[in-house]
Every structure is written in C-alpha cells, then in structure tokens.
C-alpha cells in the first residue's frame, strides 16, 4: 500500500507540474498519501466565506452564488490554526531548515506565488445531497465513509467549471462546509459523474471540536497530504478587504525540499518528501520575522504578511506554488477589487522567515490509526 501511495504522489505531481507557472492555477500537489480524544468547545474560531448552500438559502447558513456569502466558522477558538505565535520561541533547527530551503532553490517557482483555484462552498438544510462512493485507490483507513455528501448548485471542483474532474490530471479537491451541521467535507481525487460523487479520500471534520495534536489520527491523511483541514488555512478576498486574517496560512514546498521519512504535529502524515535531514518536515510552522518591513508591500499583500507574522504558516503539501488562497468565485469580494494578484508577495524570501519551535518528529509509516472523535 505504501508503494501505491508513493506512486500516486509522483504521478499527481507530474500531472500538475505543467500548470504551476501560470497565474492563479491549481497547485502541483504531492497529495494523497494523505496519511485522542478531542475537547468540545462551543465558542468558535476564525471565520471565512464560501458560496451559499442554495440560491435561496438565507441567514446564518448563507445565500446562493447570486447573494452575499455568510461567514464560515471554523473550529473553536482553541484550535491550533488560530493561535498567536508572534512571541513563540524559535526552533533550534530554524536557521538550518531555512538555509536548506534557500540552497534548494527557495519557493517552488523561485518566488512566493499564490494559487487561488480551490473553491469552498457552503451548504445548509436545503442543499441537495448525492450518494458518495469510494473512488479509485480509495484510502479506507484514512477516510470517513458516509452515504451522501452535499452538492451545492453552481459549485465545482478545484480549478474546474463544474463538478466533473479528471483525477489523472488534476488534484480535484472538493470542499463544502455546512455550519448548520458543524461539518466540513473535504475530498481529494473527487469527481461527480451525474449520479454520485466519488473520491480517493474523504475527510469529514467536526467544526465543534478542538482536535488533539494528532488530528484525526497519526499516519492518517486527509484531503491534504499533511492530514490537515484545508479550508481553515485559506485566506480570502473578503478577509483582504476587511484588512485582517485571523488564522494561519497553508503553504507548500517542492518534495525535495521537505524532510524525508518524518512529520511533526499538527501534521499527521506526509506525502512524498525526499529532502535531507536538514530540510523542514511536514507540519513545520514558519513565521514571518517581526523585523520584516510590511510597508514595502501593497495594502492587500500587507494583510497576508501581517497574518504570517502573527499566526504563521503550516507546511501542508508538496508542490510548486507556495501559498494557497480561496477562489474568489465563492466570495463577495474579488481579488481584483482589492488589487491583489499572485505575485504580490514575491519579495518574501525564505530567509525572511523563521521556524516556530517544533515538537518531536514522528517516523512516517502510513499505517493510519484513526482517533476516536466522539
């Protein structure tokens, strides 16, 4: 099974590599080898936005794509993704890891770029559901096997115009959040054939939980190679307009720049890392140095950089486009409205960052053991 997973990563990375130099295109991902108890807390953490569950849905559950989206609430305030790390200690290996990234070529395309192809759609009680079936190479141990999933009208897969997606050529992420149910559905390798939605892996997150460091379970993947949820780490055009991002950000590196054979919490898995022992592992938490002068950036880019100084960014996957933002297809504000484009953070170098102190590394085995989340 390990060999199959590694093969999937390599094929997928090669399939998407050709798109990585274009602006606002899908990331080149190493995904899939995506591979406690948690404390309940009624208070919510940060909010994002997404397209509404139906064209007629209103109130807290949102409106359709023709109306303003409602805020999405992701996890309680104690979640790791919303912790202020501006004063957290620097890891003893920080300089070594940053130097390793720089010597290997830096960010995947040579500069820090932003991909905004991942959609996040909202659902509510009125949203149609469709059957869910395991897709090719289904990760049984890592996945949440449910009978059906919400399928918001007018939505689509990552980088696609609808719900049809060629999983041999694309990552095909499918993300839907239902605040009424407190559920976040995230799938990788997803496709809708007109009758049922299939996926290689499906993770259903409980938005009322503060997950432990081991997340859904050590050695377990999710729709992201590190085993994280994706949507809570995506910044949005609406947040840029508001002038504030209250959460950490998702970032990726090429596989040869990620330490092989290990991960650190909050990662619970790793894709196909092949880097040296000096490289950062999956789960590393980087923080933009406080000394970085934000005034040299455009206003919208300054908002992203300020979040990276306060909340940092988590290494989530292998690929070439460093940062991931939510598609503005599903937000009220568009990136053009706030004058933000994919290269506005290109002045940020790896040496402008430092690693927050890490927990102990965990050997990568791919033997997923799920946590019992009540």
C-alpha positions in Angstrom: 0.0 0.0 0.0 2.9 2.3 0.7 4.2 1.8 -2.8 0.8 2.6 -4.3 0.6 5.8 -2.3 4.1 6.9 -3.3 3.2 6.2 -6.9 0.1 8.3 -6.7 2.0 11.2 -5.4 4.6 11.1 -8.1 2.0 10.8 -10.9 -0.1 13.6 -9.5 2.9 15.9 -9.0 4.0 15.3 -12.6 0.5 15.7 -13.9 0.0 19.2 -12.4 3.6 20.4 -12.8 2.9 21.9 -16.2 0.4 24.4 -14.7 2.5 25.7 -11.9 4.0 28.7 -13.7 0.7 30.2 -14.7 -1.0 32.8 -12.6 -3.9 31.6 -10.3 -3.6 28.0 -11.4 -4.0 24.8 -9.5 -1.1 23.8 -7.3 1.2 21.0 -8.1 0.4 18.6 -5.3 2.0 15.5 -3.9 -1.2 14.8 -2.2 -2.9 11.7 -1.3 -0.6 9.6 0.7 -2.6 11.8 2.6 -1.9 9.6 5.8 -7.4 11.5 21.5 -9.8 12.3 22.1 -10.7 15.9 21.4 -12.3 18.5 23.5 -15.6 20.1 22.6 -15.9 23.8 22.9 -18.9 25.8 21.8 -17.0 29.0 21.1 -16.0 29.4 17.5 -12.6 30.3 16.0 -12.0 32.3 12.8 -14.5 32.9 10.1 -14.1 32.7 6.3 -16.5 32.9 3.4 -17.9 30.5 0.9 -20.7 30.3 -1.7 -24.1 29.7 -0.2 -25.8 26.3 0.0 -28.6 27.1 -2.4 -29.8 30.1 -4.4 -32.5 30.7 -1.9 -30.7 29.9 1.4 -30.6 32.8 3.9 -29.5 33.7 7.4 -26.6 32.0 9.1 -26.3 29.3 6.5 -25.6 31.7 3.7 -27.1 32.6 0.4 -26.5 31.3 -3.1 -23.9 32.4 -5.5 -26.2 35.3 -6.5 -26.1 36.7 -3.0 -23.5 37.7 -0.4 -22.0 34.7 1.3 -22.3 34.3 5.1 -19.2 34.0 7.3 -18.0 30.4 7.7 -16.9 29.5 11.2 -14.1 27.0 11.5 -13.4 25.2 14.8 -13.4 26.6 18.3 -11.0 29.3 19.5 -8.6 26.8 20.9 -7.7 25.3 17.5 -4.1 25.3 16.6 -4.8 27.2 13.4 -5.8 30.4 15.3 -3.1 30.7 17.9 -1.0 33.8 18.1 2.6 32.7 17.7 4.2 36.1 17.4 6.1 35.6 20.7 6.6 31.8 20.4 10.2 30.6 20.7 12.2 29.9 17.6 13.1 26.2 17.0 16.9 25.4 17.5 16.9 24.0 13.9 15.3 27.1 12.4 18.4 28.6 10.7 19.4 25.1 9.3 16.0 24.5 7.9 15.6 27.9 6.3 19.1 27.6 4.8 18.1 24.2 3.4 15.1 25.7 1.6 17.2 28.6 0.2 20.0 26.3 -1.0 17.5 24.0 -2.7 16.0 26.9 -4.7 13.6 28.6 -2.3 9.9 28.6 -3.0 8.8 26.2 -5.7 8.8 28.6 -8.7 11.7 30.6 -7.3 9.4 33.3 -5.9 6.5 33.3 -3.5 3.3 33.0 -5.5 -0.3 32.4 -4.6 -2.7 29.9 -6.1 -6.4 30.7 -5.7 -8.1 27.8 -7.5 -9.5 25.9 -4.5 -13.2 26.6 -4.0 -15.0 26.5 -0.6 -18.8 26.1 -0.9 -21.4 26.4 1.7 -24.3 24.0 2.3 -27.4 24.2 4.5 -30.5 22.1 5.1 -31.8 23.0 1.7 -28.7 21.9 -0.2 -29.2 18.8 -2.4 -27.2 15.7 -1.5 -25.8 13.0 -3.7 -24.5 9.5 -2.9 -20.9 9.1 -2.1 -18.9 6.2 -3.4 -15.2 5.3 -2.9 -13.1 6.2 -5.9 -10.0 4.6 -7.4 -7.4 3.8 -4.9 -9.7 4.7 -2.0 -8.0 5.3 1.3 -10.3 3.2 3.5 -8.5 3.7 6.8 -7.9 7.4 6.4 -11.4 8.3 5.0 -14.7 8.9 6.6 -17.1 6.7 4.7 -20.5 8.5 4.5 -23.6 7.6 2.5 -24.0 11.1 1.0 -22.4 14.5 0.6 -23.9 18.0 0.0 -23.6 19.2 -3.6 -24.3 23.0 -3.8 -25.8 24.1 -7.1 -23.4 26.2 -9.2 -20.3 24.9 -7.4 -17.3 23.0 -8.7 -14.1 21.2 -8.1 -10.7 22.9 -7.7 -9.8 24.6 -10.9 -12.9 23.3 -12.8 -16.1 24.9 -14.1 -18.2 22.2 -12.5 -18.1 19.0 -10.5 -16.6 16.9 -13.2 -12.8 16.5 -12.8 -10.2 14.2 -14.4 -8.4 12.8 -11.4 -5.5 11.6 -13.6 -4.6 15.1 -14.5 -5.7 17.3 -11.5 -5.9 17.3 -7.7 -9.7 17.6 -7.9 -10.2 19.0 -4.4 -13.9 19.2 -3.3 -14.7 21.3 -0.2 -18.1 22.0 1.3 -18.8 23.5 4.7 -22.2 23.1 6.5 -22.3 25.4 9.5 -25.8 24.1 10.5 -24.4 20.6 10.9 -21.0 21.8 12.0 -19.3 19.7 9.3 -16.6 20.4 6.8 -16.4 17.9 3.9 -13.0 17.8 2.1 -12.2 15.3 -0.6 -9.2 14.8 -2.9 -9.3 13.0 -6.2 -13.0 13.8 -6.4 -15.4 13.6 -9.4 -19.1 13.7 -9.9 -20.5 11.5 -12.7 -24.0 12.9 -12.6 -25.2 10.2 -10.2 -22.7 10.0 -7.3 -19.6 11.8 -6.0 -16.5 9.6 -5.7 -13.1 10.5 -4.2 -9.8 8.9 -3.4 -10.1 10.2 0.1 -12.8 12.0 2.1 -12.3 13.7 5.4 -15.3 15.0 7.3 -14.2 17.4 10.0 -16.3 18.3 13.1 -16.2 22.0 13.4 -17.2 21.9 17.1 -14.1 20.1 18.0 -10.6 21.2 19.1 -8.7 18.3 17.7 -5.6 17.0 19.5 -2.1 17.3 18.1 -2.6 14.0 16.3 -5.7 15.4 14.5 -7.9 12.6 13.0 -5.1 10.1 13.8 -1.4 9.7 13.4 -0.2 8.4 10.0 -3.7 9.4 8.6 -4.1 11.6 5.6 -6.8 14.0 4.8 -7.6 15.9 1.6 -4.2 17.5 2.2 -1.0 15.5 2.4 -0.2 16.7 5.9 -3.5 15.4 7.3 -4.8 19.0 8.0 -8.1 20.5 7.1 -7.6 22.8 4.1 -10.4 25.5 4.2 -9.4 27.0 7.6 -5.9 27.8 6.3 -7.0 29.5 3.1 -7.2 33.3 3.1 -9.9 35.0 1.1 -10.6 38.2 -0.8 -13.2 39.1 1.8 -10.5 38.9 4.5 -8.2 41.2 2.5 -11.0 43.7 2.1 -11.6 43.6 5.9 -7.9 44.2 6.5 -7.5 41.2 8.8 -6.7 37.5 8.6 -7.2 35.7 12.0 -5.6 32.4 11.2 -2.5 30.6 10.0 -2.0 30.1 6.3 -1.4 27.0 4.2 2.0 26.7 2.4 3.7 24.1 0.3 7.3 23.3 -0.9 8.7 21.0 -3.5 9.1 17.5 -2.3 12.8 17.6 -2.5 12.8 20.5 0.0 10.8 18.6 2.6 12.5 16.2 5.1 12.0 12.6 4.1 10.5 10.0 6.4 9.1 12.1 9.2 6.5 14.6 10.2 5.7 16.8 13.2 2.3 17.7 14.7 -0.1 19.1 13.8 0.7 17.2 10.7 -0.3 13.5 11.0 1.0 12.4 7.6 3.4 13.3 4.8 3.1 12.9 1.0 6.3 12.0 -0.8 9.0 14.1 0.9 12.6 13.4 -0.4 14.6 16.1 1.2 17.6 15.9 3.5 17.6 15.7 7.3 18.3 19.5 7.3 15.1 20.2 5.5 11.8 21.2 7.3 9.4 18.3 7.9 5.7 18.2 7.1 4.0 20.2 9.9 6.7 22.8 10.3 5.3 26.1 11.4 7.0 29.1 9.8 6.6 32.7 10.9 7.5 35.8 9.0 10.1 37.7 11.1 8.8 40.7 13.1 11.6 42.7 11.6 10.2 42.4 8.1 9.0 45.9 6.9 5.4 45.4 5.8 5.3 49.0 4.4 7.1 47.8 1.2 4.1 45.7 0.3 0.8 46.7 -1.4 -2.1 47.1 1.1 -3.8 43.7 0.4 -0.5 41.8 0.5 0.4 43.6 3.7 -2.7 41.9 5.3 -1.4 38.4 4.3 2.1 39.2 5.6 0.8 40.5 8.9 -1.1 37.2 9.4 2.1 35.3 8.7 3.8 37.4 11.4 1.1 36.7 14.0 -0.2 33.2 13.1 2.4 31.9 10.8 2.0 29.3 8.0 1.9 25.5 8.2 3.6 23.2 5.6 0.8 21.2 4.2 1.7 19.6 0.9 4.4 19.1 -1.8 4.2 21.3 -4.9 5.5 24.5 -6.5 3.2 27.4 -5.7 3.9 28.4 -2.1 0.7 29.9 -0.8 -3.0 29.0 -1.2 -5.9 31.3 -1.2 -9.6 30.5 -1.6 -11.1 31.1 -5.0 -13.0 34.3 -5.3 -15.7 32.5 -7.2 -17.3 31.9 -3.8 -16.7 35.2 -2.0 -18.4 38.6 -2.2 -15.1 40.4 -2.8 -12.9 39.6 -5.7 -9.1 39.8 -5.7 -9.3 42.5 -8.4 -11.4 44.6 -6.0 -8.5 44.8 -3.5 -5.8 44.9 -6.1 -4.2 41.6 -5.2 -2.5 39.2 -7.6 -0.5 36.1 -7.4 2.9 37.7 -7.3 2.3 40.5 -4.7 4.2 38.6 -2.1 7.2 37.7 -4.4 9.5 39.9 -2.3 9.3 37.5 0.6 12.3 35.2 0.7 12.7 32.1 2.8 15.3 34.0 4.9 12.5 36.4 5.9 11.0 33.5 7.9 11.9 31.5 11.0 10.5 28.2 12.3 8.5 28.2 15.5 9.7 25.6 18.0 8.6 22.1 16.8 7.5 19.0 18.7 9.4 15.8 18.3 9.5 14.2 14.8 7.4 11.1 14.2 8.6 8.4 11.7 6.4 8.1 8.7 4.8 4.6 8.3 1.5 5.3 6.5 -0.2 2.9 9.0 -3.2 5.1 9.8 -4.9 4.6 13.2 -7.9 6.9 13.5 -8.6 8.8 16.7 -11.9 8.2 18.3 -13.6 11.6 17.9 -17.0 11.5 19.6 
